[in-house]
Amino acid sequence: MPRLAIITPSYAPDFELCVDLHRSIQAHCVGPVQQHVIVPRRDRARFGQLAGALLHDVTEFLPRSMRKLPAVNGWVNLRRPFPPLRGWITQQIVKLAAAARSDADVVLLVDSDIEFVRPFGADHFIRDGTVRFYRKPREIDTRLPRHLLWHQVARNLLGLPPATPPLNDYVCWPAPWDPRIVRALLRRVESVTGRPWATAIGAQLHFSEEILYGVFVDEVLGAPATSYATDDMLCLGYSAEVPLDERGLTERIERISPDDIAVMISAKSGTPLPLRRAVLAAHFPAGERRAVD
């Protein structure tokens, strides 16, 4: 049976969301799975309540040259002190490093604001030895300027020529990755840039690890890595940074596809946690929600 690893970077403000995610993994995952929860050192005691999850200090996945800046959400790389690393760039470096170290057949990147609502397992994300590859063709154009920047940065890191929009979108939640491909991807970045991959990525002001992975699979590897391509995330998502009220959240949940296995309501939306829990509990069997411990 294929081995599945789930990687979840988190921190104290998202603890309750991570509790719900962890509970949903225990309730719905079919077959062997190991969740890796990666948090700042100061938050380890709190996240230690998640029985069964492997807890990691974020520094386990960062080069020794990267140091936390006091009192701000940023880091500095002593190899290249300027500009300092934004917190979200550091988190993406952590995801890449954790995936590259995994010996699982499939790694699933799952942020704390995702909750599984239906049974799932490694077989959802691997077919004939190929890991599921999310690609939404011709989705990115001038309406999504940040995505265009992410594509440009990815192509520079991979040594690829510029591309003309519309471009493919590779951002999805949860995100299935093949650890072998991640390792090859990081070797490519080092070969192209002549620098350690974390230093090369950390120097970027705009970056998406999922766009980097997608461009690498699509334009560097090609078949057979692309043979299980799909535009279905298997997840109902809400990524706007605007709170949902009860009516809005209920209407959204009622649009869930029969094939969806998860729901993502962005933590940045500010949707109240009690409301989120109540609406999800009303739409999915309460008996399937186990206690954390």
N, C-alpha and C positions, 0 to 999 in steps of 0.2 A: 504494500500500500504506500502511495506517495506520502512524504513527510511534509507537513505544513508548519511554518513558523509565522507568527504574527508579531510585527514590530510596532510599538506604540510609544513615541516620545510624548511626555506630558510634563505637567508641573502643578504646583499646589492649587492655583485658581481653577484648574480643570479636574480636580480630584474626584468630585462627585460624578462628573460625566464619565471618568475613567472607571469608577465603580460600576456604573451601569453597563459600560462596554464589556468589562471583565465578566460580569454576571451573564451577559447575553452570549458571550463566547462559551461559557460553561454550559449554558442551557441549550445552545443550538449547534455547536460544532460536532460533526460526526467523524469519528476516527481520531487518530493521534494529532495533537496540536500543542505547541508551546508558545505562549505569549511572552514576549520580552518587553517589559515596561522600562523606559529609559528616562530618568529624571535628574534634576540637579541634586547635588549632595545634600543640601539643606532639606530636601523634601523626602528623602529616603525613608525615614521613620514612618511618615504618614502613609506612604504607598505600600509599606510593608504589610498592611492589612489585606492586601489582595492575595489571598491564599492560592497557591498554584502557579502564579505568575513568577517569572524570573525577573528580579529587580536589578537594574544596572545604574551605575553612576554615569552621567553624560560624558565625563572625562575619559571613560574607558574607550570611547570611540573617536576621540580627538587626538591629534598629534600633541606631543609634549610642548611644542612651540606655541600652542594656543592657550591663552590665559584669559580668565574671566575678568572683565572690568567691574570694579566695585560700583554698586548703586545704579547701574544701568543695564538694559537688556542688550549687552554687546560683549564682544571678545576682541582680543588683539592677537595677531599672529606675529611672534617675534621674528619670524623669517621675513615678514613683509608687514611692518607695523601700520602702514597707512594704505588705504583707509581701514579703520577698524571693521570687524565683521559684525553685521547686524545679527540679531538673535535668530531671525528666521533663516538666514543663510547658514548659520551654525547648525540649526536643527536639520537642514537638508544634508549637510555633510555627515551628521550623525546617522541619518537614515541610510545613506549610501554605504558608510563604513559598516554598520550593523548588518545590512543585507549582504555585503561582500564577504563577511566572516561566517555567514550561516552555512551549515551543511545540510539544510533542508532542501527538498526538491522544489518547493515554492515558498517564496516569502511574500507575505501580504502586509503592505503598509496600511495601518489602520489608526487614524487619529482618534483622540478621546471623544470627539463629538459624533462618532458613528455608533450605532447600536444595531446588532444583528437581531432580526425578528423572525427568521425562518431557518430551517436546517441547512447547513452548508458543510463542506469539507474540502480537502485538497482536490478531490475529483472535479469540483466546480472550476478549478483553475489550471488544470493540466489535462492534455489530451495527446495520446500517442507520444509521450515524452516531451511535448512542447507546451510551454507555459502560456496561458491566455494573455493576449496582447491587445490592450485597448487603443483604438484608433478611430477618431471621428473625422472622416475625410473632408477637406476643404472648408473647415469650420472657422479658421482664424484669418481675419482680415483687419482692416483699419478700425473696425468697431472694437477690437480687442488689442489696444496698443501695447499693454503689458505683455500679452502673449507673444506679440511680434518681437519684442525685446528679448524674451526668453528664447525664442527660436534663434535669433541672431547670436546670442551668447552661446547657445548649445553648438551651433555650427562652427563658431570660432574655436571652441574648446575641442571639437572633433576634427578640425582641419577640413571642413567642408565649405564650398563656395556659397555665397548668398543665394537665397531662394525668393521667388516672387509670390506674394499672396494670391489666392487663398492657400493657407497651409493647413496641415493636419493638426488636430488637437489630440493630445495624449494625457491630459490631466483628468484623473478619475479618482473615485473613492468607493471602496478601498482599491488600492493599486497592487495588482499581482506582478511580481518580478521573479525572474530566474536568477539565482545568486551567481551562477556561472557567467551569465551575460553581464551582470554588474561588475564582476572582476575584470572581464575583458574590456568593458567600458572604461574603467578607471585606468587600466594599462594604456588604452588609447589616448586618454587625456594627458597622461604623463609623457607619452611619446610625442604628441603634438606640441605641448607647451614647454617641454623640457624642465618641468618643475614637479614636485610632489602634487598629486591630484588635489589634495585638500587645500594646498596653498593656491593652486590655480583657480579653484572654484571660490575659495574664500576672498579672492581679490575682486570678485564680481559685485557690482551694485545691484544687478538684476539677475535672477537665476531661478530656474525651476528644475528640480531633479527629475520630475516626470517627463518634462519636455526633453531633457537631455537623454534619458533612457529611451524614449520613443523615437527620437531622431536617430539614435545609434542603431536601434533594432531595424528601423525602416530603411535607412539609407546607407548604413555601413554593413550590417549583417545580411539583411534581406532573408530570403528563404534558406532554411526551413524555420527560422526564428519567427517569421511573420505568418506561419501557416495556420495559427489559431487566432487570427485577428478578428476583432469584434467591435461594434460601436455600442454595446450594451454593458453598462457598468454593473448591473445586477444590484443597483442601489438607487433609492429615491433620495434626491438631494435638494437642499436649500442652502445656497452659498451667499445670499445677499446679507449685508450687514445692517439689516432692519429687523426689529423684533416681530415675531408672529404672535397674533392674539389667538384665542381659542378657535374662533371660526376659521381664521386663515390656516392654522396648523391642521385642523380637522379636515378641511377641504384638500389640503395638500396630501395628507396621509391617505385619504380616500382614493387618490390617483395612483396608488402603488400598483406596479405591474405584478402579475402572477409569478413572474420569474425573479422578482427582486428578493434579495435575501437580507437587505439591510436598509437602514434609514440614516441619512446624515442631515442634521440641522446644525449649521455652523455655530460654534460657540461665539463667534464674533457678531452673530445676529442679536445677541442679548435676549433671546427667547427665554422666559422664566423656566427654571428647571422643574418646579412643581407642575407647571402646565405641560411641559414636554412629557414628563413621566405619566401624568394622568391621561393624556391623549393616546400615547403609545399603549398604555395598559388597557384602555378601552377598546382598542382595535386589534390587539393581539392577546392570545390566551395568557391570563395571569399565572396559570399553573406552570407555564414554561419558564417563569422568571425565578431562578434559584437565589438563595442567599449567597452573599460573597463567601462566607466561611461555613 
